């Protein structure tokens, strides 16, 4: 690894553990981000206006990208669904190959879930994902094993999870662990807690200038984001409640914890995540923080076993995608007849 650029916007803080996870300095890259109403639902008009109002800042980010690639001369650019890299690839068409990684690249896979009542939002998400993966070989992360689409320049693999997770041993616990993308859902949890004060809750959330630990009473505690502490609590909890983030569901699945996945309001990607996780037995999908549902379920041991077997293929499948990107990736499948696409040393896993 020769360099790291990470997108930042006005809606999110970097957790302290983020930068410490890299061996090289992390540069901040201005990037688009969602704007939320009352810390809860996605505000689409405000999100679009932020794009317009920040155009100078975003243009400067493109300059930073171009200069970083020129100076560092990487063999491969790995893009974890950063839209600024997709914009850069479209404008600059760099000679350096790009590997774009994200579970969102499953959207066009024939086995992936869909929501008939939200087709327009799914269409918009597809346009965004396509732009982000522009001129890149794609590596779609999935909860479950499914076929590659090598003839479309897309490979499929298991979630990429933190190494620290695999050093945790799951234990039975008496408390529920909650992970919130937005602080606006705090009052929902406090309302449930008022009706169920006997159930211990530990909640991790992103809130500016909040204390590291806020003990509301003997059974309700709020924590600011902390990677190691969150995994410690997850290993010891009774069940996990989260806002349908792909990584949080995957981490809980590895530890064999039951999950209630509640998408952020107006967040189509999370809505699809919740349905997809429920479909493969790793979570139950919900529209609100009704934690009673989580108390009624037990871990799905068969689904956990399938997930762990799938995770065992991670290194091999990622190596295949990296090899394909280095050999030309998207340029090969775009220019050659589909029946003639071949990858030396990178056999497809169909």
Helices and strands as residue ranges (DSSP letters): E 4-8, H 16-20, E 26-30, E 36-37, E 41-42, H 44-53, H 55-72, E 76-79, H 83-92, E 97-101, G 103-106, G 116-118, H 119-132, E 137-142, G 150-152, E 154-158, G 163-167, E 176-180, G 183-185, H 186-195, E 201-205, E 213-217, E 220-224, H 227-236, E 239-242, H 246-255, E 258-262, H 268-279, E 284-286, H 292-295, H 301-311, H 314-326, H 330-335, G 338-340
